Amino acid sequence: MKALRMLWAWLREVSGDDAYERYLAHQASAHPGQTPLDRRAFFRRLQADAWTGVRRCC
């Protein structure tokens, strides 16, 4: 059962499914006085960062 939980945690990490939880942990440790983004705003910012700007090599 422990191996299955570890596999699930690894799968969530490599797929990015745990991104919001990792963001909350980072905010709590590195920026304790700031209010973190809610889940919806976090994913909107993530998408904007991924799809905004020039995406080419030359």
C-alpha positions as YAML, in Angstrom:
chain: A
units: angstrom
residues:
- id: 1
  name: MET
  ca: [0.00, 0.00, 0.00]
- id: 2
  name: LYS
  ca: [2.87, 2.39, 0.80]
- id: 3
  name: ALA
  ca: [4.46, 1.68, -2.56]
- id: 4
  name: LEU
  ca: [1.20, 2.55, -4.29]
- id: 5
  name: ARG
  ca: [0.99, 5.88, -2.41]
- id: 6
  name: MET
  ca: [4.58, 6.66, -3.33]
- id: 7
  name: LEU
  ca: [3.90, 5.81, -6.97]
- id: 8
  name: TRP
  ca: [0.80, 8.02, -6.96]
- id: 9
  name: ALA
  ca: [2.74, 10.92, -5.40]
- id: 10
  name: TRP
  ca: [5.50, 10.53, -7.99]
- id: 11
  name: LEU
  ca: [2.99, 10.42, -10.82]
- id: 12
  name: ARG
  ca: [1.29, 13.60, -9.56]
- id: 13
  name: GLU
  ca: [4.68, 15.31, -9.32]
- id: 14
  name: VAL
  ca: [5.91, 14.46, -12.81]
- id: 15
  name: SER
  ca: [2.54, 15.30, -14.39]
- id: 16
  name: GLY
  ca: [2.30, 18.65, -12.58]
- id: 17
  name: ASP
  ca: [-0.94, 17.69, -10.86]
- id: 18
  name: ASP
  ca: [0.47, 18.70, -7.47]
- id: 19
  name: ALA
  ca: [1.65, 22.13, -8.67]
- id: 20
  name: TYR
  ca: [-0.83, 24.07, -6.53]
- id: 21
  name: GLU
  ca: [0.09, 22.14, -3.37]
- id: 22
  name: ARG
  ca: [3.79, 22.75, -4.03]
- id: 23
  name: TYR
  ca: [3.04, 26.44, -4.63]
- id: 24
  name: LEU
  ca: [1.20, 26.68, -1.29]
- id: 25
  name: ALA
  ca: [4.09, 25.00, 0.53]
- id: 26
  name: HIS
  ca: [6.56, 27.38, -1.08]
- id: 27
  name: GLN
  ca: [4.44, 30.42, -0.24]
- id: 28
  name: ALA
  ca: [4.12, 29.33, 3.39]
- id: 29
  name: SER
  ca: [7.85, 28.85, 3.81]
- id: 30
  name: ALA
  ca: [9.31, 31.63, 1.65]
- id: 31
  name: HIS
  ca: [6.61, 34.33, 1.86]
- id: 32
  name: PRO
  ca: [4.74, 33.82, 5.14]
- id: 33
  name: GLY
  ca: [3.19, 37.32, 5.23]
- id: 34
  name: GLN
  ca: [1.66, 37.17, 1.75]
- id: 35
  name: THR
  ca: [-1.74, 35.77, 0.89]
- id: 36
  name: PRO
  ca: [-1.34, 33.00, -1.71]
- id: 37
  name: LEU
  ca: [-3.35, 32.95, -4.91]
- id: 38
  name: ASP
  ca: [-6.48, 30.84, -4.90]
- id: 39
  name: ARG
  ca: [-6.45, 27.70, -7.04]
- id: 40
  name: ARG
  ca: [-8.20, 29.31, -10.01]
- id: 41
  name: ALA
  ca: [-5.93, 32.37, -10.10]
- id: 42
  name: PHE
  ca: [-2.86, 30.16, -9.74]
- id: 43
  name: PHE
  ca: [-3.77, 28.04, -12.76]
- id: 44
  name: ARG
  ca: [-4.71, 31.13, -14.78]
- id: 45
  name: ARG
  ca: [-1.26, 32.58, -14.07]
- id: 46
  name: LEU
  ca: [0.39, 29.25, -14.91]
- id: 47
  name: GLN
  ca: [-1.38, 29.14, -18.28]
- id: 48
  name: ALA
  ca: [-0.58, 32.78, -19.03]
- id: 49
  name: ASP
  ca: [3.10, 32.16, -18.27]
- id: 50
  name: ALA
  ca: [3.12, 29.09, -20.51]
- id: 51
  name: TRP
  ca: [1.36, 30.66, -23.50]
- id: 52
  name: THR
  ca: [2.39, 34.32, -23.46]
- id: 53
  name: GLY
  ca: [5.40, 35.65, -25.30]
- id: 54
  name: VAL
  ca: [7.57, 34.55, -28.16]
- id: 55
  name: ARG
  ca: [7.96, 30.78, -28.46]
- id: 56
  name: ARG
  ca: [10.46, 30.18, -31.20]
- id: 57
  name: CYS
  ca: [14.13, 29.55, -31.60]
- id: 58
  name: CYS
  ca: [15.10, 32.30, -34.08]
...
